[in-house]
Amino acid sequence: MFDLISIGDSVIDTFVPLTDAVVEVIKGERRLSIRYGDKIPVGDSTVLVAGNAANNAVGASRLKLKTAIYVNVGNDHDGMRIKDKLKEEGVDTRYVVRNSELPSNHHIVLNFKGERTILIYHQPWKYNLPELDKSKWIYFTSLSPTFVESNLLDQLTNYLERTSASLLYNPGTFQIKAGVKKNPRLLSLTKIFIVNVEEAKIILGHPEGENIPIKKLLKGIVDLGPQMAVVTDGGEGSFGFDGEKYFSLGIFPAKLVEMTGSGDAYATGTLAGLFHGKDLPEAMRWGAANGAAVVEQVGPQAGLLPYHGMGEKLKENSKIVAKEI
Protein backbone atom coordinates (compact mmCIF):
# COMPACT_ATOMS: atom_id res chain seq x y z
CA MET A 1 0.00 0.00 0.00
CA PHE A 2 1.12 3.55 -0.74
CA ASP A 3 0.77 6.49 1.60
CA LEU A 4 0.08 8.80 -1.34
CA ILE A 5 -0.52 8.66 -5.08
CA SER A 6 -0.32 11.99 -6.88
CA ILE A 7 -2.45 12.44 -10.02
CA GLY A 8 -1.87 15.32 -12.41
CA ASP A 9 0.75 16.64 -14.81
CA SER A 10 4.52 17.07 -14.90
CA VAL A 11 6.59 19.47 -16.94
CA ILE A 12 10.06 20.72 -17.74
CA ASP A 13 10.36 24.38 -16.74
CA THR A 14 12.93 26.78 -18.15
CA PHE A 15 13.40 29.62 -15.64
CA VAL A 16 14.41 32.91 -17.26
CA PRO A 17 15.33 35.77 -14.89
CA LEU A 18 14.35 39.12 -16.43
CA THR A 19 16.58 42.09 -15.66
CA ASP A 20 14.94 44.72 -17.88
CA ALA A 21 11.16 44.81 -17.49
CA VAL A 22 8.41 46.94 -15.98
CA VAL A 23 5.31 46.03 -13.98
CA GLU A 24 2.36 48.21 -14.94
CA VAL A 25 -1.13 48.37 -13.44
CA ILE A 26 -3.83 48.65 -16.10
CA LYS A 27 -7.47 48.71 -14.98
CA GLY A 28 -6.47 47.17 -11.67
CA GLU A 29 -4.53 44.33 -13.30
CA ARG A 30 -0.76 44.01 -13.00
CA ARG A 31 1.00 43.46 -16.32
CA LEU A 32 4.59 42.56 -17.10
CA SER A 33 5.97 44.78 -19.86
CA ILE A 34 9.09 44.37 -21.99
CA ARG A 35 10.11 46.29 -25.11
CA TYR A 36 8.37 44.88 -28.18
CA GLY A 37 10.58 43.82 -31.09
CA ASP A 38 13.81 44.34 -29.14
CA LYS A 39 16.56 42.14 -27.69
CA ILE A 40 15.92 41.85 -23.97
CA PRO A 41 18.84 41.02 -21.66
CA VAL A 42 18.19 38.20 -19.20
CA GLY A 43 20.14 36.32 -16.55
CA ASP A 44 21.32 32.72 -16.67
CA SER A 45 18.42 30.36 -17.35
CA THR A 46 17.81 27.16 -15.41
CA VAL A 47 16.00 24.05 -16.64
CA LEU A 48 14.23 21.95 -13.98
CA VAL A 49 11.63 19.22 -13.56
CA ALA A 50 8.37 20.70 -12.30
CA GLY A 51 4.58 20.42 -12.62
CA ASN A 52 1.99 20.31 -9.84
CA ALA A 53 1.80 16.53 -9.46
CA ALA A 54 5.57 16.08 -9.68
CA ASN A 55 6.13 18.84 -7.13
CA ASN A 56 3.69 17.17 -4.76
CA ALA A 57 5.17 13.70 -5.21
CA VAL A 58 8.73 14.90 -4.59
CA GLY A 59 7.69 16.97 -1.58
CA ALA A 60 5.65 14.15 -0.05
CA SER A 61 8.46 11.66 -0.51
CA ARG A 62 10.84 13.99 1.34
CA LEU A 63 8.31 14.17 4.19
CA LYS A 64 8.40 10.39 4.67
CA LEU A 65 5.34 9.35 2.66
CA LYS A 66 5.62 6.26 0.47
CA THR A 67 4.63 7.96 -2.76
CA ALA A 68 3.70 7.05 -6.33
CA ILE A 69 2.58 9.23 -9.23
CA TYR A 70 0.34 9.01 -12.28
CA VAL A 71 1.51 11.44 -14.97
CA ASN A 72 1.92 11.46 -18.73
CA VAL A 73 5.30 12.25 -20.31
CA GLY A 74 6.62 12.17 -23.84
CA ASN A 75 8.89 9.52 -25.29
CA ASP A 76 11.72 12.05 -25.38
CA HIS A 77 14.69 13.26 -23.39
CA ASP A 78 12.46 15.46 -21.21
CA GLY A 79 10.25 12.47 -20.43
CA MET A 80 13.28 10.50 -19.29
CA ARG A 81 14.49 13.46 -17.26
CA ILE A 82 11.16 13.72 -15.44
CA LYS A 83 11.07 10.01 -14.70
CA ASP A 84 14.70 9.92 -13.56
CA LYS A 85 14.15 12.88 -11.21
CA LEU A 86 11.12 11.20 -9.64
CA LYS A 87 13.07 7.98 -9.11
CA GLU A 88 15.97 9.93 -7.62
CA GLU A 89 13.56 11.42 -5.07
CA GLY A 90 12.20 8.00 -4.09
CA VAL A 91 8.89 8.31 -5.96
CA ASP A 92 7.48 5.09 -7.43
CA THR A 93 7.15 5.60 -11.21
CA ARG A 94 5.19 2.47 -12.18
CA TYR A 95 2.22 4.66 -13.20
CA VAL A 96 4.21 7.10 -15.34
CA VAL A 97 2.87 6.78 -18.90
CA ARG A 98 5.27 7.47 -21.78
CA ASN A 99 3.50 8.69 -24.92
CA SER A 100 5.20 7.92 -28.24
CA GLU A 101 3.23 10.51 -30.23
CA LEU A 102 3.70 13.61 -28.05
CA PRO A 103 6.64 15.42 -26.46
CA SER A 104 6.65 16.21 -22.75
CA ASN A 105 5.16 19.43 -21.40
CA HIS A 106 7.62 22.34 -21.42
CA HIS A 107 6.92 25.76 -19.88
CA ILE A 108 8.82 29.06 -19.76
CA VAL A 109 8.94 30.79 -16.38
CA LEU A 110 9.77 34.50 -16.43
CA ASN A 111 11.12 35.58 -13.05
CA PHE A 112 11.07 39.30 -12.26
CA LYS A 113 11.69 40.66 -8.78
CA GLY A 114 10.72 37.33 -7.19
CA GLU A 115 7.34 36.97 -8.93
CA ARG A 116 6.86 34.51 -11.77
CA THR A 117 4.92 34.73 -15.01
CA ILE A 118 4.55 31.34 -16.71
CA LEU A 119 4.10 30.71 -20.44
CA ILE A 120 2.30 27.38 -20.53
CA TYR A 121 1.32 24.77 -23.07
CA HIS A 122 -0.31 21.48 -22.07
CA GLN A 123 -0.01 18.50 -24.38
CA PRO A 124 -3.37 16.92 -25.31
CA TRP A 125 -2.86 13.82 -23.16
CA LYS A 126 -5.35 10.97 -23.36
CA TYR A 127 -5.94 10.29 -19.68
CA ASN A 128 -6.79 6.79 -18.50
CA LEU A 129 -6.27 5.98 -14.83
CA PRO A 130 -4.20 2.80 -14.39
CA GLU A 131 -5.17 0.02 -11.98
CA LEU A 132 -3.79 1.76 -8.92
CA ASP A 133 -2.76 -0.09 -5.79
CA LYS A 134 -4.41 0.97 -2.56
CA SER A 135 -3.25 4.25 -1.08
CA LYS A 136 -4.07 6.10 2.13
CA TRP A 137 -4.17 9.45 0.29
CA ILE A 138 -4.71 10.71 -3.25
CA TYR A 139 -3.52 14.16 -4.34
CA PHE A 140 -5.49 15.35 -7.39
CA THR A 141 -4.25 18.45 -9.19
CA SER A 142 -3.69 20.30 -12.48
CA LEU A 143 -4.38 18.56 -15.81
CA SER A 144 -4.37 19.35 -19.52
CA PRO A 145 -7.73 20.65 -20.85
CA THR A 146 -8.16 17.33 -22.67
CA PHE A 147 -9.06 15.68 -19.35
CA VAL A 148 -12.69 16.53 -20.16
CA GLU A 149 -12.52 14.06 -23.09
CA SER A 150 -11.60 11.22 -20.75
CA ASN A 151 -13.27 9.18 -18.01
CA LEU A 152 -10.60 10.18 -15.51
CA LEU A 153 -12.96 11.84 -13.01
CA ASP A 154 -15.29 8.84 -12.97
CA GLN A 155 -12.32 6.49 -12.68
CA LEU A 156 -10.93 8.46 -9.74
CA THR A 157 -14.33 8.65 -8.06
CA ASN A 158 -14.78 4.89 -8.37
CA TYR A 159 -11.28 4.30 -6.95
CA LEU A 160 -12.00 6.51 -3.93
CA GLU A 161 -15.33 4.80 -3.26
CA ARG A 162 -13.73 1.37 -3.56
CA THR A 163 -10.66 2.04 -1.42
CA SER A 164 -11.82 4.79 1.00
CA ALA A 165 -8.62 6.72 0.33
CA SER A 166 -8.52 10.32 1.58
CA LEU A 167 -8.45 12.93 -1.19
CA LEU A 168 -6.72 16.29 -1.28
CA TYR A 169 -8.21 18.16 -4.24
CA ASN A 170 -6.12 21.05 -5.56
CA PRO A 171 -7.71 21.81 -8.95
CA GLY A 172 -5.73 23.48 -11.72
CA THR A 173 -6.76 26.20 -14.16
CA PHE A 174 -8.48 23.95 -16.67
CA GLN A 175 -10.34 21.94 -14.03
CA ILE A 176 -11.68 25.18 -12.58
CA LYS A 177 -12.68 26.46 -16.03
CA ALA A 178 -14.48 23.17 -16.75
CA GLY A 179 -16.50 23.62 -13.56
CA VAL A 180 -15.57 22.01 -10.26
CA LYS A 181 -19.22 22.03 -9.16
CA LYS A 182 -20.10 19.64 -11.99
CA ASN A 183 -18.57 16.73 -10.05
CA PRO A 184 -20.52 16.51 -6.75
CA ARG A 185 -19.60 12.84 -6.17
CA LEU A 186 -15.90 13.67 -6.28
CA LEU A 187 -16.38 16.69 -4.03
CA SER A 188 -18.30 14.58 -1.50
CA LEU A 189 -15.31 12.22 -1.33
CA THR A 190 -12.81 15.05 -0.79
CA LYS A 191 -11.11 15.19 2.60
CA ILE A 192 -9.57 18.63 2.06
CA PHE A 193 -9.90 21.14 -0.78
CA ILE A 194 -7.14 23.73 -1.26
CA VAL A 195 -7.20 26.74 -3.62
CA ASN A 196 -6.15 30.37 -3.54
CA VAL A 197 -8.61 33.16 -2.86
CA GLU A 198 -9.18 34.13 -6.51
CA GLU A 199 -9.75 30.51 -7.49
CA ALA A 200 -12.25 30.11 -4.67
CA LYS A 201 -14.23 33.11 -5.95
CA ILE A 202 -14.34 31.67 -9.48
CA ILE A 203 -15.43 28.23 -8.28
CA LEU A 204 -18.23 29.72 -6.17
CA GLY A 205 -19.38 32.07 -8.92
CA HIS A 206 -18.57 35.40 -7.30
CA PRO A 207 -17.97 38.38 -9.62
CA GLU A 208 -14.34 39.19 -10.44
CA GLY A 209 -12.86 41.75 -8.06
CA GLU A 210 -15.65 41.45 -5.50
CA ASN A 211 -14.47 41.45 -1.89
CA ILE A 212 -15.89 38.29 -0.31
CA PRO A 213 -15.43 37.54 3.42
CA ILE A 214 -13.00 34.66 3.87
CA LYS A 215 -15.40 32.70 6.07
CA LYS A 216 -17.99 32.86 3.31
CA LEU A 217 -15.49 31.44 0.82
CA LEU A 218 -14.45 28.62 3.15
CA LYS A 219 -18.03 27.74 4.06
CA GLY A 220 -19.00 27.87 0.40
CA ILE A 221 -16.31 25.36 -0.52
CA VAL A 222 -17.25 22.96 2.29
CA ASP A 223 -20.93 23.25 1.35
CA LEU A 224 -19.97 21.73 -2.03
CA GLY A 225 -18.99 18.50 -0.27
CA PRO A 226 -15.40 18.52 1.06
CA GLN A 227 -14.84 17.85 4.77
CA MET A 228 -12.29 20.67 5.10
CA ALA A 229 -11.17 23.66 3.06
CA VAL A 230 -8.12 25.89 2.95
CA VAL A 231 -7.88 29.16 1.02
CA THR A 232 -4.46 30.76 0.56
CA ASP A 233 -4.03 34.49 0.03
CA GLY A 234 -0.39 35.27 -0.72
CA GLY A 235 1.18 37.61 1.79
CA GLU A 236 -2.03 37.60 3.84
CA GLY A 237 -1.37 33.97 4.77
CA SER A 238 -3.89 31.15 4.69
CA PHE A 239 -7.30 30.38 6.12
CA GLY A 240 -8.85 27.05 7.02
CA PHE A 241 -12.19 25.54 7.97
CA ASP A 242 -12.44 22.07 9.48
CA GLY A 243 -16.23 21.94 9.28
CA GLU A 244 -16.65 23.47 12.73
CA LYS A 245 -13.99 26.11 13.33
CA TYR A 246 -12.30 28.73 11.14
CA PHE A 247 -8.58 29.45 11.34
CA SER A 248 -6.15 32.13 10.16
CA LEU A 249 -2.40 31.62 9.77
CA GLY A 250 0.24 34.18 8.81
CA ILE A 251 3.15 33.47 6.50
CA PHE A 252 6.53 32.21 7.68
CA PRO A 253 9.43 34.62 7.04
CA ALA A 254 11.44 33.91 3.89
CA LYS A 255 14.10 35.52 1.70
CA LEU A 256 12.17 35.67 -1.55
CA VAL A 257 14.05 34.44 -4.62
CA GLU A 258 11.33 32.98 -6.86
CA MET A 259 7.67 32.08 -6.26
CA THR A 260 7.10 29.06 -8.51
CA GLY A 261 5.67 26.07 -6.65
CA SER A 262 4.86 27.83 -3.39
CA GLY A 263 1.21 26.76 -3.64
CA ASP A 264 2.14 23.16 -4.37
CA ALA A 265 4.56 23.20 -1.45
CA TYR A 266 1.87 24.57 0.87
CA ALA A 267 -0.67 21.91 -0.16
CA THR A 268 1.93 19.16 0.10
CA GLY A 269 3.02 20.25 3.56
CA THR A 270 -0.60 20.44 4.72
CA LEU A 271 -1.32 16.93 3.44
CA ALA A 272 1.83 15.59 5.11
CA GLY A 273 0.81 17.19 8.40
CA LEU A 274 -2.59 15.52 8.24
CA PHE A 275 -0.98 12.21 7.27
CA HIS A 276 1.34 12.41 10.29
CA GLY A 277 -1.64 12.87 12.62
CA LYS A 278 -1.82 16.66 13.00
CA ASP A 279 -5.08 18.60 13.15
CA LEU A 280 -5.88 21.19 10.48
CA PRO A 281 -4.37 24.24 12.28
CA GLU A 282 -1.03 22.45 12.77
CA ALA A 283 -1.13 20.93 9.26
CA MET A 284 -1.51 24.46 7.90
CA ARG A 285 1.73 25.36 9.70
CA TRP A 286 3.42 22.48 7.85
CA GLY A 287 2.11 23.98 4.64
CA ALA A 288 3.32 27.49 5.47
CA ALA A 289 6.76 26.18 6.43
CA ASN A 290 7.11 24.27 3.15
CA GLY A 291 5.91 27.21 1.08
CA ALA A 292 8.36 29.59 2.76
CA ALA A 293 11.26 27.21 2.14
CA VAL A 294 10.45 26.82 -1.57
CA VAL A 295 10.42 30.53 -2.42
CA GLU A 296 13.97 30.88 -1.12
CA GLN A 297 15.35 28.91 -4.09
CA VAL A 298 14.81 28.85 -7.85
CA GLY A 299 12.22 26.32 -8.98
CA PRO A 300 9.42 24.47 -7.23
CA GLN A 301 11.37 21.54 -5.77
CA ALA A 302 14.83 22.62 -4.60
CA GLY A 303 13.52 24.11 -1.36
CA LEU A 304 10.99 21.39 -0.49
CA LEU A 305 11.67 20.41 3.10
CA PRO A 306 12.80 16.97 4.24
CA TYR A 307 11.14 15.59 7.35
CA HIS A 308 13.86 16.74 9.75
CA GLY A 309 13.96 20.15 8.04
CA MET A 310 10.23 20.51 8.57
CA GLY A 311 10.69 19.97 12.28
CA GLU A 312 13.42 22.59 12.41
CA LYS A 313 11.40 25.12 10.42
CA LEU A 314 8.37 24.67 12.65
CA LYS A 315 10.49 25.05 15.78
CA GLU A 316 12.17 28.21 14.45
CA ASN A 317 8.73 29.74 13.88
CA SER A 318 6.96 28.34 16.94
CA LYS A 319 5.21 31.65 17.62
CA ILE A 320 3.47 31.64 14.24
CA VAL A 321 0.37 29.55 14.85
CA ALA A 322 -3.09 29.27 13.35
CA LYS A 323 -5.63 31.25 15.35
CA GLU A 324 -9.36 30.65 15.48
CA ILE A 325 -11.35 33.42 13.80
Secondary structure, 3 states (H helix, E strand, C coil): CEEEEEECCCEEEEEEEECCCEEEEECCEEEEECCCCCCCCECCCEEEEECHHHHHHHHHHHCCCCEEEECEEECCHHHHHHHHHHHHCCCECCCCEEECCCCCCEEEEEEECCEEEEECCCCCCCCCCCCCCCEEEEEECCCCHHHHHCCHHHHHHHHHHHHCCEEEECCCHHHHHHCHHHCHHHHHCCCEEEEEHHHHHHHHCCCCCCCCCHHHHHHHHHHCCCCEEEEECHHHCEEEECCCCEEEECCCCCCCCCCCCHHHHHHHHHHHHHHCCCCHHHHHHHHHHHHHHHCCCCCCCCCCCCHHHHHHHHHHCCCCCCEEC
